[in-house]
Amino acid sequence: MAILPLFALSRYFSLVYMYWWVWMGIVLWAGYRLFLKYHRAAARIKRAHEWSIGERHVVRADTTLIFLKKKMSISPIWFIAPFLITLAVMFYAWRSSSEFGMVMGAQATGMTLLFFLLSLAFRRMRTKVYSDDSTINEGLNRAQRRYWSMLFLAIAMLDAVFAAAATLSGLNTLAHFGVVWHTLIAIQAVAPLAIAWYTDRKMNEWSRRLVEADGQPFYTDDDEYWINGITYHNPNDRSMLVPKRAGLGLTLNMAMRSSKVLIGVIFTLVFMFIAGLGIFLVREDWMAPRLTVGTDGIVHVQSPSYGYSFSLDQIRELRLENELPEGMRTNGVATDTYARGHFRLKGWGNTRDYIFKHSPPYIIIRLAEEYIVYNDRNAYDTRQTFEKLRGKLPITH
């Protein structure tokens, strides 16, 4: 039943998008409440029988190891480099009135800020004690810290450099932009997971050797600090990051104010991304493109996010078509109702589409290196636009 409204709202993708997030929020909230209910019941049984599930973590740590761990980390000062790059991108975009550049610069600044805060949090990560041999502990913790601190800075730099390259080169106007974008996203998604998996595997391998050689490490039972089975909350532990009870990675100590600030920043960035995409979709759904010709002979295709202008002298051919060749989107938006942005159509190559699907005819404008495809919501308006445009041409096409 929950998916039925999706079919009713399918004409407007922005409404589908908002409905999906509301539905997902309700599902996550209900699932969390159900999980919490049974976690508390299981916790009571565990306490009654003195059971412990999962890894028990060390709360205390050697002060010398903490000092060495901080000394080996990459200084947060290095984050000045990606910050300066992203600020330069935003300044350039502001001077050139580039909406795309402003979005790229803001996104890169937000990501740099996020990884900067993670780097600061990592400086307060709990030192894991594997053995009573401080030399071995020092080596393990230094290796783990080095991998993670380098990763945060590398991702921030990668995002900042890409934002600068895309803005300065006008990458968004190229047909292969979508491929580059998706490749970058894939790299940024896979690289942290790969480094995290490698680090965790090496730590486990070395710790197993340590246990075999030196006996069991020192642990303390902190079961009561996992207040809902997921969140760690221990005001007596000054570590901001601690290993998860099960699985790969680290989690925050939510008793620390800095942890709450970091979570707030993350949720704010996520909300801004979701809201920004929602605004983008609303504009595309409710603001239809318009094609007009100015007195100076410039043709303007007004579109919320993919507007374009060209002169009448650039038109090589002008015609109406009832069908379009197959193709693929390279940088734009395409729903069941409309398609706008950069596409590559079979036999035509690069095109800029501003069309309502299944509403022929389509105005085909061939320029020197690309095609412009346009139509209005109904056939009568499309023909009227076509005649007005043809009447402005210096010669008959």
Solvent accessible surface area in square Angstrom, and as a share of the most:
residue,aa,sasa,rsa
1,M,186,0.83
2,A,41,0.32
3,I,101,0.51
4,L,95,0.47
5,P,47,0.29
6,L,48,0.24
7,F,142,0.59
8,A,86,0.66
9,L,52,0.26
10,S,54,0.35
11,R,128,0.47
12,Y,52,0.20
13,F,85,0.36
14,S,0,0.00
15,L,54,0.27
16,V,28,0.16
17,Y,28,0.11
18,M,82,0.37
19,Y,55,0.21
20,W,99,0.35
21,W,94,0.33
22,V,93,0.53
23,W,90,0.31
24,M,45,0.20
25,G,37,0.36
26,I,107,0.54
27,V,65,0.37
28,L,115,0.57
29,W,164,0.58
30,A,48,0.37
31,G,39,0.37
32,Y,84,0.32
33,R,115,0.42
34,L,104,0.51
35,F,93,0.39
36,L,9,0.04
37,K,128,0.54
38,Y,132,0.50
39,H,38,0.17
40,R,124,0.45
41,A,33,0.26
42,A,47,0.37
43,A,14,0.11
44,R,143,0.52
45,I,88,0.45
46,K,23,0.10
47,R,147,0.54
48,A,80,0.62
49,H,106,0.47
50,E,158,0.71
51,W,135,0.47
52,S,51,0.33
53,I,115,0.58
54,G,48,0.46
55,E,60,0.27
56,R,110,0.40
57,H,4,0.02
58,V,8,0.05
59,V,46,0.26
60,R,161,0.59
61,A,33,0.25
62,D,67,0.35
63,T,108,0.63
64,T,83,0.48
65,L,6,0.03
66,I,61,0.31
67,F,128,0.53
68,L,38,0.19
69,K,2,0.01
70,K,82,0.35
71,K,143,0.61
72,M,58,0.26
73,S,16,0.10
74,I,44,0.22
75,S,40,0.26
76,P,25,0.16
77,I,122,0.62
78,W,160,0.56
79,F,3,0.01
80,I,94,0.48
81,A,41,0.32
82,P,0,0.00
83,F,48,0.20
84,L,109,0.54
85,I,47,0.24
86,T,0,0.00
87,L,96,0.48
88,A,59,0.46
89,V,6,0.03
90,M,50,0.22
91,F,117,0.49
92,Y,94,0.36
93,A,0,0.00
94,W,164,0.58
95,R,163,0.59
96,S,60,0.38
97,S,102,0.66
98,S,32,0.21
99,E,99,0.44
100,F,47,0.19
101,G,0,0.00
102,M,69,0.31
103,V,90,0.52
104,M,6,0.03
105,G,0,0.00
106,A,52,0.40
107,Q,67,0.30
108,A,0,0.00
109,T,33,0.19
110,G,12,0.11
111,M,57,0.26
112,T,0,0.00
113,L,69,0.34
114,L,26,0.13
115,F,23,0.10
116,F,51,0.21
117,L,36,0.18
118,L,39,0.19
119,S,6,0.04
120,L,67,0.33
121,A,1,0.01
122,F,2,0.01
123,R,67,0.24
124,R,97,0.35
125,M,8,0.04
126,R,7,0.02
127,T,1,0.01
128,K,39,0.17
129,V,16,0.09
130,Y,10,0.04
131,S,4,0.02
132,D,108,0.56
133,D,53,0.28
134,S,61,0.39
135,T,100,0.58
136,I,66,0.34
137,N,4,0.02
138,E,39,0.17
139,G,39,0.38
140,L,9,0.04
141,N,3,0.01
142,R,76,0.28
143,A,8,0.06
144,Q,25,0.11
145,R,1,0.00
146,R,89,0.32
147,Y,60,0.23
148,W,38,0.13
149,S,6,0.04
150,M,101,0.45
151,L,14,0.07
152,F,16,0.07
153,L,26,0.13
154,A,58,0.45
155,I,10,0.05
156,A,0,0.00
157,M,60,0.27
158,L,66,0.33
159,D,4,0.02
160,A,0,0.00
161,V,74,0.43
162,F,21,0.09
163,A,0,0.00
164,A,18,0.14
165,A,53,0.41
166,A,0,0.00
167,T,13,0.08
168,L,112,0.56
169,S,80,0.51
170,G,25,0.24
171,L,22,0.11
172,N,36,0.19
173,T,70,0.41
174,L,76,0.38
175,A,9,0.07
176,H,90,0.40
177,F,13,0.05
178,G,11,0.10
179,V,88,0.51
180,V,52,0.30
181,W,74,0.26
182,H,117,0.52
183,T,70,0.41
184,L,16,0.08
185,I,77,0.39
186,A,52,0.40
187,I,86,0.44
188,Q,28,0.12
189,A,55,0.43
190,V,94,0.54
191,A,36,0.28
192,P,33,0.20
193,L,122,0.61
194,A,49,0.38
195,I,59,0.30
196,A,8,0.06
197,W,145,0.51
198,Y,83,0.31
199,T,2,0.01
200,D,50,0.26
201,R,102,0.37
202,K,38,0.16
203,M,8,0.03
204,N,63,0.32
205,E,37,0.17
206,W,73,0.26
207,S,21,0.14
208,R,141,0.51
209,R,142,0.52
210,L,7,0.03
211,V,45,0.26
212,E,148,0.67
213,A,81,0.63
214,D,71,0.37
215,G,33,0.32
216,Q,141,0.63
217,P,14,0.09
218,F,98,0.41
219,Y,90,0.34
220,T,60,0.35
221,D,68,0.35
222,D,0,0.00
223,D,23,0.12
224,E,108,0.48
225,Y,51,0.20
226,W,10,0.04
227,I,93,0.47
228,N,14,0.07
229,G,28,0.27
230,I,101,0.51
231,T,34,0.20
232,Y,0,0.00
233,H,66,0.29
234,N,1,0.01
235,P,75,0.47
236,N,115,0.59
237,D,3,0.02
238,R,153,0.56
239,S,16,0.10
240,M,7,0.03
241,L,13,0.07
242,V,0,0.00
243,P,22,0.14
244,K,86,0.37
245,R,40,0.14
246,A,81,0.63
247,G,74,0.71
248,L,69,0.34
249,G,22,0.21
250,L,37,0.18
251,T,28,0.16
252,L,21,0.11
253,N,0,0.00
254,M,40,0.18
255,A,25,0.19
256,M,8,0.03
257,R,200,0.73
258,S,37,0.24
259,S,0,0.00
260,K,111,0.47
261,V,84,0.48
262,L,4,0.02
263,I,50,0.25
264,G,34,0.33
265,V,32,0.19
266,I,52,0.26
267,F,135,0.56
268,T,71,0.41
269,L,45,0.22
270,V,74,0.43
271,F,140,0.58
272,M,114,0.51
273,F,139,0.58
274,I,35,0.18
275,A,36,0.28
276,G,38,0.36
277,L,65,0.32
278,G,8,0.08
279,I,110,0.56
280,F,48,0.20
281,L,6,0.03
282,V,55,0.31
283,R,74,0.27
284,E,0,0.00
285,D,7,0.04
286,W,138,0.48
287,M,105,0.47
288,A,48,0.37
289,P,7,0.05
290,R,143,0.52
291,L,18,0.09
292,T,42,0.24
293,V,35,0.20
294,G,25,0.24
295,T,155,0.90
296,D,106,0.55
297,G,20,0.19
298,I,50,0.25
299,V,0,0.00
300,H,63,0.28
301,V,3,0.02
302,Q,92,0.41
303,S,18,0.12
304,P,17,0.11
305,S,37,0.24
306,Y,36,0.14
307,G,43,0.41
308,Y,56,0.21
309,S,55,0.36
310,F,6,0.02
311,S,28,0.18
312,L,19,0.10
313,D,112,0.58
314,Q,77,0.34
315,I,7,0.03
316,R,119,0.43
317,E,56,0.25
318,L,6,0.03
319,R,60,0.22
320,L,59,0.29
321,E,56,0.25
322,N,100,0.51
323,E,141,0.63
324,L,47,0.24
325,P,40,0.25
326,E,144,0.64
327,G,50,0.48
328,M,111,0.50
329,R,119,0.43
330,T,12,0.07
331,N,26,0.13
332,G,12,0.11
333,V,15,0.09
334,A,44,0.34
335,T,17,0.10
336,D,112,0.58
337,T,30,0.17
338,Y,5,0.02
339,A,4,0.03
340,R,2,0.01
341,G,1,0.01
342,H,17,0.07
343,F,14,0.06
344,R,104,0.38
345,L,13,0.06
346,K,158,0.67
347,G,79,0.76
348,W,51,0.18
349,G,22,0.21
350,N,56,0.29
351,T,2,0.01
352,R,24,0.09
353,D,5,0.03
354,Y,1,0.01
355,I,11,0.06
356,F,9,0.04
357,K,64,0.27
358,H,159,0.71
359,S,28,0.18
360,P,57,0.36
361,P,5,0.03
362,Y,15,0.06
363,I,0,0.00
364,I,0,0.00
365,I,0,0.00
366,R,82,0.30
367,L,8,0.04
368,A,72,0.56
369,E,158,0.71
370,E,30,0.14
371,Y,33,0.13
372,I,0,0.00
373,V,0,0.00
374,Y,3,0.01
375,N,2,0.01
376,D,25,0.13
377,R,107,0.39
378,N,72,0.37
379,A,35,0.28
380,Y,151,0.57
381,D,58,0.30
382,T,0,0.00
383,R,118,0.43
384,Q,78,0.34
385,T,22,0.13
386,F,13,0.05
387,E,83,0.37
388,K,139,0.59
389,L,2,0.01
390,R,93,0.34
391,G,67,0.64
392,K,113,0.48
393,L,16,0.08
394,P,98,0.62
395,I,119,0.61
396,T,120,0.70
397,H,62,0.28
